[in-house]
Amino acid sequence: MKASDLFVKILEQKWVDTIYGVPGEENLDLLDSIGHSKIRLILTRNEQTAVFMAATYGRLTGKTGVALATLWPWATNMMTWVAYAQLGGMPVIVITGQKPQNHSKQGAFQIIDVVGMMKPVTKFTTSIVSWERIPYILENAFRIAEDEKPGAVHIELAEDIAAEQVPEKYSFPDLGTRKIRRPVPDYKAIPELISELENSKAPIILIGSGANRKRITTYLTKFIEKYNIPYFTSQMGKGVVFGRQENYLGTAALTAGDYIHDAIAESDLILSVWYDNAEKPTDILGINWKPVININFVKSNFDYVYSPYLDIIGDIGNTFWQLCESEIDNSNWDFKKIYEINEVNQKKIKDNISLEDDIPYMMPRRLAKDLRESLADDDILTLDNGLYKVWLARNYPARKPNTILLDNALATMWAWYASAIEAKRLHPDKKVVCVTWDGGLVMNLWDLETAVRMKLDLVIVILNNSSYGMIKWKQQGWWFDDYGLDFGEMNFIKLAESFGASWYKISKKEDFKPKLQEVMKKSWIHIIDLDFDYPADGKIL
């Protein structure tokens, strides 16, 4: 048995069934071992897509996704996407190859310090120096990746280490998937939290991305139902609580000055549930603003933009189970003003669609409306990064957990399509629609072939304004000259044909929703090239 065989057997013990990646010559032993295992390799066209898919797997399942690449420059291509998983709290292990550690015939060719490079963007990074370390490094890697806050781990496996022979009599430990019981809050913490709630007059709840766990969703929803308490979400926390839309104040799409801030201003206490200030913070959480209690698995990272005065640390599901089991005196609570403001705000969101009536092409408010009316509650929407994401975060209500996938931590482009591929692979029974723009599409264009090879059914909507629209919109709003942000024309029909996808050009906004609903009923990959632009008044409301 080779060391790479042992490596893969440990992965199988940890219930890894899929690895995403781009192998190289330094991975050939490992690739051979994967080929003789039960693990499926999904070959991607680039390393970025591999890490994105692994991160989406971690985001949707809570289990660690695994991605593979060889040494530099393929390892450096992973960096942005490793940072994406790290900031977004998605458990991922990335495995890179390396030239032989003990004897290399090629000197320093292609060699850089990949472990050192990965340190700033991972929770842990290491190089395996002997086959004997494999079981223990992998066991710790999975624990570290999934431990709160989840994130990225990097392991380097050099080709000579991968090829080492393991003694025939070696019996490796059965690591399996061992359950880790999370600690519950200190016995004084819940009474203190209840006291703070009883002394408040209008407490509300902020839900962050990491609250997207079944047990948290169950007891958090019960708590909201029991006390009819208002809540709002970060952009990545959308959909955690479902079935209680009457309590939903909205999503903090902007840092300040958004609709939701008027309602929040009427509260006197915010319960922050697994919020991390890596998500773009809303300024009401900072010093000299609303009192905030951090309810999380780990203590808060105190900062000017996020300054809780109390940390309730421990299993979040248990925290809300205890709150549901308790009887909180809420006779002082009065949410009338908050709900009145929210009703006005929801009406504004609907009425403001009329501001786009005289525009023949699609704009962001109408786009959010048409998407929500076309997708079922269980369908999944993935978003590339761009200004339109702000309107969709505010105007598109998520009715189930994990039904809108966007990134507001690293806020990188290119993630849209890989997220859609993996979401569809994991949920073949659901419709998946991904929204990108003409610039973002070509940044990750090559993995259209990956979806074709996997025979997936996807709908891709290209918001086409032939420019870096978000930056151009800000350029105009800040009275700079119109310069340096326009693209040339692309023939998207030829592009779609080259990948074997179906293509549709939509110029009038009225034609978009019927076409979207039509192609969602069909199998295969459908690309809708949609003429699009932003409001010229410079307003984002």
C-alpha positions as CSV (number, residue, x, y, z in Angstrom):
1,M,0.0,0.0,0.0
2,K,1.3,3.4,-0.9
3,A,1.0,6.5,1.3
4,S,-1.5,7.9,-1.2
5,D,-3.6,4.8,-0.8
6,L,-3.6,5.3,3.0
7,F,-4.5,9.0,2.4
8,V,-7.5,8.1,0.4
9,K,-8.7,5.3,2.8
10,I,-8.7,7.9,5.6
11,L,-10.8,10.2,3.4
12,E,-13.2,7.3,2.8
13,Q,-13.4,6.8,6.6
14,K,-14.3,10.5,6.9
15,W,-17.2,9.9,4.5
16,V,-15.7,11.9,1.6
17,D,-17.5,10.8,-1.5
18,T,-16.4,13.6,-3.9
19,I,-13.2,15.5,-4.7
20,Y,-13.1,18.4,-7.0
21,G,-10.0,19.5,-8.8
22,V,-7.3,19.7,-11.4
23,P,-4.6,17.1,-10.8
24,G,-1.0,17.5,-12.1
25,E,2.0,15.2,-12.4
26,E,2.8,15.7,-8.7
27,N,-0.6,14.3,-7.8
28,L,-0.5,11.2,-10.0
29,D,-0.1,8.7,-7.1
30,L,-2.9,10.4,-5.3
31,L,-5.0,10.4,-8.5
32,D,-4.3,6.7,-9.0
33,S,-5.5,6.0,-5.4
34,I,-8.7,8.0,-5.9
35,G,-9.3,6.1,-9.1
36,H,-9.3,2.8,-7.2
37,S,-11.5,4.1,-4.4
38,K,-15.3,4.8,-4.0
39,I,-14.6,8.6,-4.2
40,R,-15.7,10.4,-7.3
41,L,-13.4,12.9,-8.9
42,I,-15.1,15.9,-10.5
43,L,-12.5,17.2,-13.0
44,T,-12.9,21.0,-13.4
45,R,-11.5,23.3,-16.0
46,N,-9.7,25.4,-13.3
47,E,-8.8,25.2,-9.7
48,Q,-11.0,28.1,-8.8
49,T,-14.1,26.2,-9.7
50,A,-12.9,23.2,-7.7
51,V,-12.6,25.2,-4.5
52,F,-15.9,27.0,-5.1
53,M,-17.7,23.7,-5.6
54,A,-16.1,22.3,-2.5
55,A,-17.0,25.4,-0.5
56,T,-20.6,25.2,-1.7
57,Y,-20.7,21.6,-0.7
58,G,-19.6,22.7,2.8
59,R,-22.1,25.5,2.9
60,L,-25.0,23.3,2.0
61,T,-24.2,20.2,4.0
62,G,-22.1,21.4,6.9
63,K,-19.6,18.7,6.0
64,T,-16.1,19.4,4.7
65,G,-15.6,19.7,1.0
66,V,-12.3,18.6,-0.6
67,A,-10.5,20.2,-3.5
68,L,-7.4,19.2,-5.3
69,A,-4.6,20.9,-7.3
70,T,-1.0,20.4,-8.0
71,L,1.9,22.7,-7.0
72,W,2.5,26.4,-8.0
73,P,1.0,28.0,-10.2
74,W,-2.1,25.8,-9.7
75,A,-1.8,26.3,-6.0
76,T,-1.7,30.0,-6.3
77,N,-4.8,29.9,-8.5
78,M,-6.6,28.5,-5.5
79,M,-5.8,31.5,-3.2
80,T,-8.9,33.7,-3.8
81,W,-11.3,30.8,-3.5
82,V,-9.6,29.5,-0.3
83,A,-10.1,33.0,1.1
84,Y,-13.7,32.9,0.0
85,A,-14.3,29.8,2.0
86,Q,-12.4,31.1,5.0
87,L,-14.2,34.4,5.3
88,G,-17.6,32.8,4.5
89,G,-17.3,30.2,7.2
90,M,-17.4,27.2,4.8
91,P,-15.5,24.0,5.8
92,V,-13.0,23.0,3.0
93,I,-9.8,21.0,2.8
94,V,-7.6,21.9,-0.2
95,I,-4.8,19.4,-1.1
96,T,-1.9,20.5,-3.2
97,G,1.0,18.5,-4.6
98,Q,4.7,19.4,-4.5
99,K,8.0,18.4,-6.0
100,P,9.9,15.6,-4.1
101,Q,10.9,16.8,-0.7
102,N,14.0,14.6,-0.3
103,H,15.4,14.6,-3.8
104,S,14.3,16.7,-6.7
105,K,16.0,16.5,-10.1
106,Q,14.5,19.8,-11.1
107,G,16.0,22.0,-8.5
108,A,13.8,25.0,-7.5
109,F,11.7,24.8,-10.7
110,Q,8.1,25.7,-9.9
111,I,8.7,25.6,-6.2
112,I,7.5,28.3,-3.8
113,D,6.5,28.1,-0.1
114,V,2.8,27.1,-0.6
115,V,2.3,26.3,3.1
116,G,3.6,29.8,4.0
117,M,1.4,31.3,1.2
118,M,-1.7,29.6,2.6
119,K,-1.2,30.7,6.2
120,P,-3.1,34.1,5.9
121,V,-6.2,32.6,4.3
122,T,-6.6,29.3,6.2
123,K,-7.3,28.1,9.7
124,F,-4.4,25.6,9.4
125,T,-1.9,24.6,6.8
126,T,0.8,21.9,6.8
127,S,3.0,19.7,4.7
128,I,3.0,15.9,5.2
129,V,6.6,14.8,5.8
130,S,6.0,11.1,6.3
131,W,3.3,8.5,5.6
132,E,3.0,7.9,9.4
133,R,1.6,11.4,9.9
134,I,-1.3,11.0,7.4
135,P,-4.0,9.6,9.7
136,Y,-3.4,12.3,12.4
137,I,-3.0,15.2,10.1
138,L,-6.3,14.3,8.3
139,E,-8.2,13.7,11.5
140,N,-7.2,17.2,12.8
141,A,-7.8,18.8,9.4
142,F,-11.4,17.7,9.3
143,R,-11.9,18.8,12.9
144,I,-10.3,22.2,12.3
145,A,-12.3,22.8,9.1
146,E,-15.6,22.1,10.8
147,D,-14.9,23.6,14.2
148,E,-16.5,27.0,14.8
149,K,-16.0,29.2,12.9
150,P,-15.7,26.7,10.0
151,G,-13.2,27.5,7.3
152,A,-10.4,26.4,5.1
153,V,-7.5,24.0,5.8
154,H,-4.6,23.3,3.4
155,I,-2.5,20.1,3.2
156,E,0.6,19.7,1.0
157,L,1.4,16.2,-0.2
158,A,4.7,15.9,-2.1
159,E,5.0,13.3,-4.8
160,D,7.8,11.3,-3.1
161,I,5.8,11.2,0.2
162,A,2.7,10.1,-1.7
163,A,4.7,7.2,-3.3
164,E,6.2,6.0,0.0
165,Q,5.4,2.4,0.8
166,V,3.4,1.7,4.0
167,P,4.5,-1.5,5.8
168,E,2.3,-4.5,5.1
169,K,1.6,-5.1,8.7
170,Y,0.6,-1.5,9.4
171,S,-2.9,-1.2,10.9
172,F,-4.2,2.3,10.6
173,P,-6.7,3.6,13.1
174,D,-10.4,3.6,12.4
175,L,-11.1,7.3,12.6
176,G,-14.5,7.4,11.0
177,T,-16.8,10.3,11.7
178,R,-16.8,10.8,15.5
179,K,-19.5,13.0,17.0
180,I,-18.3,16.0,18.9
181,R,-20.7,17.3,21.5
182,R,-20.7,21.1,21.6
183,P,-20.6,22.8,25.0
184,V,-23.8,24.5,26.1
185,P,-23.9,28.1,27.5
186,D,-22.7,28.6,31.1
187,Y,-25.6,28.0,33.6
188,K,-25.6,31.7,34.5
189,A,-25.8,32.8,30.9
190,I,-29.4,32.0,30.0
191,P,-30.9,33.7,33.1
192,E,-28.8,36.7,32.3
193,L,-30.0,36.7,28.7
194,I,-33.6,36.4,29.9
195,S,-33.1,39.3,32.3
196,E,-31.8,41.5,29.5
197,L,-34.8,40.6,27.3
198,E,-37.3,41.3,30.1
199,N,-35.8,44.7,30.8
200,S,-35.9,45.7,27.1
201,K,-38.9,47.2,25.4
202,A,-38.4,46.3,21.8
203,P,-35.8,43.5,21.2
204,I,-35.2,42.3,17.7
205,I,-33.0,39.6,16.2
206,L,-30.2,39.7,13.6
207,I,-29.5,36.4,11.9
208,G,-26.1,35.9,10.3
209,S,-24.9,33.3,7.8
210,G,-23.7,30.7,10.4
211,A,-27.1,30.3,11.8
212,N,-28.1,28.3,8.8
213,R,-28.1,25.0,10.6
214,K,-31.2,22.7,11.0
215,R,-31.2,22.7,14.8
216,I,-30.7,26.5,15.0
217,T,-33.4,27.1,12.5
218,T,-35.9,24.9,14.4
219,Y,-35.5,26.5,17.8
220,L,-34.9,30.0,16.5
221,T,-38.1,29.8,14.5
222,K,-40.0,28.5,17.6
223,F,-38.7,31.3,19.7
224,I,-39.8,33.9,17.1
225,E,-43.2,32.3,16.9
226,K,-43.7,32.1,20.6
227,Y,-42.9,35.7,21.3
228,N,-43.9,37.3,17.9
229,I,-40.5,39.0,17.9
230,P,-39.2,40.8,14.8
231,Y,-36.0,39.7,13.0
232,F,-33.8,40.8,10.1
233,T,-30.9,39.1,8.4
234,S,-27.5,39.7,6.9
235,Q,-27.3,39.1,3.2
236,M,-25.8,35.6,3.8
237,G,-28.3,34.9,6.6
238,K,-31.4,35.0,4.3
239,G,-33.8,32.1,4.6
240,V,-32.7,30.7,8.0
241,V,-36.1,31.4,9.5
242,F,-39.0,30.4,7.2
243,G,-42.7,30.5,7.5
244,R,-42.7,33.6,9.7
245,Q,-42.7,36.3,7.0
246,E,-44.9,38.6,9.1
247,N,-42.0,39.0,11.6
248,Y,-39.4,39.5,8.9
249,L,-38.1,43.1,8.7
250,G,-35.9,42.5,5.7
251,T,-32.2,42.1,4.9
252,A,-29.5,44.6,5.6
253,A,-28.5,45.2,2.0
254,L,-26.6,48.4,2.8
255,T,-24.4,49.4,5.6
256,A,-26.5,52.5,6.4
257,G,-29.5,54.4,5.1
258,D,-31.5,51.3,4.0
259,Y,-35.2,50.9,4.5
260,I,-34.6,48.5,7.3
261,H,-32.6,50.9,9.4
262,D,-35.8,53.0,10.2
263,A,-37.4,50.0,11.8
264,I,-34.2,48.9,13.6
265,A,-33.9,52.4,15.1
266,E,-37.1,51.8,17.1
267,S,-35.6,48.8,18.9
268,D,-33.6,49.0,22.1
269,L,-31.8,45.6,22.0
270,I,-30.4,43.4,19.2
271,L,-29.9,39.6,19.6
272,S,-27.1,38.8,17.1
273,V,-27.3,35.2,16.1
274,W,-24.1,33.8,14.6
275,Y,-23.2,37.1,13.0
276,D,-19.6,37.7,12.0
277,N,-18.3,41.1,11.0
278,A,-16.6,39.5,8.0
279,E,-20.0,39.9,6.5
280,K,-20.4,43.5,5.5
281,P,-21.5,45.0,8.8
282,T,-24.5,47.3,9.3
283,D,-23.6,50.4,11.3
284,I,-26.3,49.9,13.9
285,L,-24.1,47.2,15.5
286,G,-21.1,49.4,16.3
287,I,-20.0,51.5,19.2
288,N,-22.5,54.2,20.3
289,W,-25.4,52.5,18.5
290,K,-27.8,49.8,19.6
291,P,-27.0,47.5,22.5
292,V,-26.0,44.1,21.0
293,I,-25.9,40.6,22.6
294,N,-23.7,38.2,20.7
295,I,-25.2,34.6,20.6
296,N,-22.6,32.4,19.1
297,F,-20.4,29.3,19.4
298,V,-17.4,31.6,19.9
299,K,-16.9,35.0,21.5
300,S,-17.2,38.1,19.4
301,N,-14.4,39.8,17.6
302,F,-15.0,43.2,19.2
303,D,-14.6,46.1,16.7
304,Y,-15.7,49.6,16.0
305,V,-18.4,48.2,13.6
306,Y,-19.4,45.3,15.9
307,S,-19.4,45.8,19.7
308,P,-21.6,43.5,21.7
309,Y,-21.8,44.2,25.4
310,L,-22.7,40.6,26.2
311,D,-21.5,37.2,24.8
312,I,-23.7,34.1,25.2
313,I,-21.3,31.4,24.1
314,G,-22.2,27.8,23.4
315,D,-24.4,25.7,21.2
316,I,-26.9,28.2,19.6
317,G,-29.6,25.6,19.1
318,N,-29.4,24.8,22.8
319,T,-29.6,28.5,23.7
320,F,-32.9,29.0,21.8
321,W,-34.2,25.6,23.1
322,Q,-33.7,26.9,26.6
323,L,-35.3,30.2,25.8
324,C,-38.3,28.4,24.3
325,E,-38.6,26.2,27.4
326,S,-38.5,29.3,29.7
327,E,-41.3,31.7,30.3
328,I,-40.0,35.2,29.5
329,D,-42.0,38.2,30.8
330,N,-42.6,40.2,27.7
331,S,-45.3,42.5,29.0
332,N,-43.0,45.5,28.4
333,W,-42.5,44.7,24.8
334,D,-44.1,46.9,22.2
335,F,-43.3,46.2,18.5
336,K,-46.2,48.4,17.1
337,K,-44.0,51.1,15.7
338,I,-41.5,48.7,14.3
339,Y,-44.2,46.7,12.4
340,E,-45.8,49.9,11.2
341,I,-42.5,51.1,9.7
342,N,-41.9,47.7,8.2
343,E,-45.3,47.7,6.5
344,V,-44.5,51.1,5.0
345,N,-41.1,49.8,3.8
346,Q,-42.6,46.7,2.2
347,K,-45.0,48.9,0.3
348,K,-42.2,51.1,-0.8
349,I,-40.3,48.1,-2.2
350,K,-43.4,47.1,-4.2
351,D,-44.3,50.6,-5.3
352,N,-40.7,51.5,-6.4
353,I,-40.9,48.9,-9.2
354,S,-43.0,51.5,-11.0
355,L,-39.9,53.8,-11.1
356,E,-38.8,51.5,-13.9
357,D,-42.0,51.5,-15.9
358,D,-40.7,53.9,-18.6
359,I,-37.5,51.9,-19.1
360,P,-37.9,49.3,-21.9
361,Y,-35.0,47.0,-20.7
362,M,-34.6,45.2,-17.4
363,M,-33.6,47.0,-14.2
364,P,-32.9,45.6,-10.7
365,R,-36.2,46.1,-9.0
366,R,-38.2,44.4,-11.7
367,L,-35.6,41.6,-11.9
368,A,-36.1,40.7,-8.2
369,K,-39.9,40.6,-8.7
370,D,-39.8,38.5,-11.8
371,L,-37.3,36.0,-10.2
372,R,-39.3,35.6,-7.0
373,E,-42.5,35.1,-9.0
374,S,-40.9,32.4,-11.2
375,L,-39.0,30.3,-8.6
376,A,-40.7,28.0,-6.2
377,D,-39.9,28.2,-2.5
378,D,-37.5,25.3,-2.7
379,D,-35.7,26.4,-5.9
380,I,-32.2,27.8,-5.6
381,L,-30.9,31.2,-6.8
382,T,-27.2,31.8,-7.0
383,L,-25.7,35.3,-7.5
384,D,-22.5,36.7,-8.8
385,N,-21.1,39.8,-7.2
386,G,-22.4,43.1,-8.5
387,L,-24.5,46.0,-7.6
388,Y,-27.7,44.2,-8.6
389,K,-27.0,41.9,-5.6
390,V,-28.0,44.7,-3.2
391,W,-31.5,45.0,-4.7
392,L,-31.9,41.2,-4.8
393,A,-30.7,40.9,-1.1
394,R,-33.4,43.4,-0.1
395,N,-36.2,42.7,-2.6
396,Y,-36.0,38.9,-3.0
397,P,-37.4,37.1,0.1
398,A,-35.9,33.7,0.7
399,R,-38.6,31.4,1.9
400,K,-36.4,28.4,2.7
401,P,-32.8,27.9,4.0
402,N,-30.1,27.8,1.4
403,T,-32.3,28.9,-1.4
404,I,-30.3,32.0,-2.3
405,L,-26.5,31.7,-2.4
406,L,-24.6,34.9,-2.5
407,D,-21.2,36.0,-1.1
408,N,-21.0,39.1,1.1
409,A,-17.8,38.2,3.0
410,L,-15.1,38.2,0.4
411,A,-17.7,39.4,-2.2
412,T,-15.8,37.9,-5.1
413,M,-16.9,37.5,-8.6
414,W,-16.8,34.1,-10.4
415,A,-18.5,32.1,-7.6
416,W,-21.9,32.2,-9.2
417,Y,-21.6,29.3,-11.6
418,A,-19.6,26.9,-9.5
419,S,-22.1,27.4,-6.7
420,A,-24.9,26.6,-9.2
421,I,-23.2,23.5,-10.5
422,E,-22.7,22.1,-7.0
423,A,-26.2,23.1,-5.8
424,K,-27.7,21.3,-8.7
425,R,-25.5,18.2,-8.2
426,L,-26.6,18.0,-4.5
427,H,-30.3,18.8,-5.3
428,P,-31.1,17.4,-8.7
429,D,-34.8,17.7,-7.9
430,K,-34.7,21.5,-7.5
431,K,-34.6,24.1,-10.2
432,V,-31.3,26.2,-10.0
433,V,-31.1,29.6,-11.6
434,C,-27.8,31.6,-11.5
435,V,-27.6,35.3,-12.2
436,T,-24.4,36.8,-13.4
437,W,-23.4,39.7,-15.7
438,D,-21.5,39.9,-19.0
439,G,-18.2,40.6,-17.3
440,G,-18.6,38.0,-14.6
441,L,-19.6,35.3,-17.0
442,V,-16.4,35.3,-19.0
443,M,-14.3,35.2,-15.8
444,N,-15.5,31.6,-15.2
445,L,-16.6,30.7,-18.7
446,W,-14.6,27.5,-19.2
447,D,-16.6,25.5,-16.6
448,L,-19.7,25.6,-18.7
449,E,-18.1,22.5,-20.1
450,T,-18.0,20.9,-16.6
451,A,-21.8,21.3,-16.3
452,V,-22.3,19.9,-19.8
453,R,-20.1,16.9,-19.0
454,M,-22.1,16.4,-15.8
455,K,-25.4,16.6,-17.8
456,L,-26.9,19.2,-15.4
457,D,-30.0,21.2,-15.9
458,L,-29.3,24.9,-15.2
459,V,-30.6,28.3,-16.2
460,I,-28.1,31.1,-16.5
461,V,-29.2,34.7,-16.7
462,I,-26.6,37.2,-18.0
463,L,-27.3,40.8,-17.1
464,N,-25.8,42.5,-20.1
465,N,-24.8,46.1,-20.1
466,S,-21.4,45.7,-21.8
467,S,-19.5,47.3,-18.9
468,Y,-18.3,47.0,-15.3
469,G,-21.8,48.2,-14.4
470,M,-21.4,48.6,-10.6
471,I,-18.2,50.7,-10.9
472,K,-19.6,52.7,-13.8
473,W,-22.7,53.4,-11.9
474,K,-20.6,54.8,-9.0
475,Q,-18.4,56.6,-11.4
476,Q,-21.4,58.5,-12.8
477,G,-22.9,59.0,-9.3
478,W,-19.7,60.6,-8.0
479,W,-19.4,62.9,-11.1
480,F,-16.3,61.4,-12.6
481,D,-15.9,61.3,-16.4
482,D,-17.3,58.2,-18.2
483,Y,-14.0,56.4,-18.8
484,G,-12.3,53.0,-18.8
485,L,-15.2,50.7,-17.9
486,D,-16.9,49.7,-21.2
487,F,-16.5,46.3,-22.9
488,G,-16.7,45.4,-26.6
489,E,-19.6,43.3,-27.8
490,M,-19.6,39.6,-27.4
491,N,-21.5,37.1,-29.4
492,F,-23.2,35.1,-26.7
493,I,-25.1,32.9,-29.1
494,K,-21.9,31.6,-30.6
495,L,-20.6,31.1,-27.0
496,A,-23.7,29.0,-26.1
497,E,-23.5,27.0,-29.3
498,S,-19.9,26.1,-28.6
499,F,-20.8,24.5,-25.3
500,G,-24.0,22.9,-26.7
501,A,-26.2,25.1,-24.5
502,S,-29.5,26.8,-25.5
503,W,-29.4,30.6,-25.9
504,Y,-32.0,33.3,-25.9
505,K,-31.7,37.1,-26.3
506,I,-34.1,39.2,-24.4
507,S,-34.2,43.0,-25.0
508,K,-37.6,43.9,-23.6
509,K,-38.2,43.4,-19.8
510,E,-41.7,42.1,-20.4
511,D,-40.3,39.1,-22.3
512,F,-38.0,38.0,-19.5
513,K,-40.4,36.3,-17.1
514,P,-42.3,34.2,-19.7
515,K,-39.0,33.0,-21.2
516,L,-37.5,32.2,-17.7
517,Q,-40.6,30.2,-16.7
518,E,-40.6,28.4,-20.1
519,V,-36.9,27.2,-19.9
520,M,-37.2,26.3,-16.2
521,K,-39.5,23.5,-17.3
522,K,-37.0,22.1,-19.7
523,S,-33.9,20.0,-19.1
524,W,-30.4,21.0,-20.2
525,I,-28.5,24.3,-19.9
526,H,-30.2,27.5,-21.0
527,I,-28.5,30.9,-21.2
528,I,-30.7,34.0,-21.2
529,D,-28.8,37.1,-22.4
530,L,-30.8,40.0,-20.9
531,D,-30.4,43.7,-21.7
532,F,-29.9,45.4,-18.3
533,D,-28.9,48.6,-16.6
534,Y,-29.0,50.5,-13.3
535,P,-31.1,53.5,-12.3
536,A,-29.6,56.7,-13.7
537,D,-30.6,58.7,-10.6
538,G,-27.7,57.2,-8.5
539,K,-30.1,55.9,-5.9
540,I,-30.0,52.4,-4.6
541,L,-33.4,52.4,-2.8
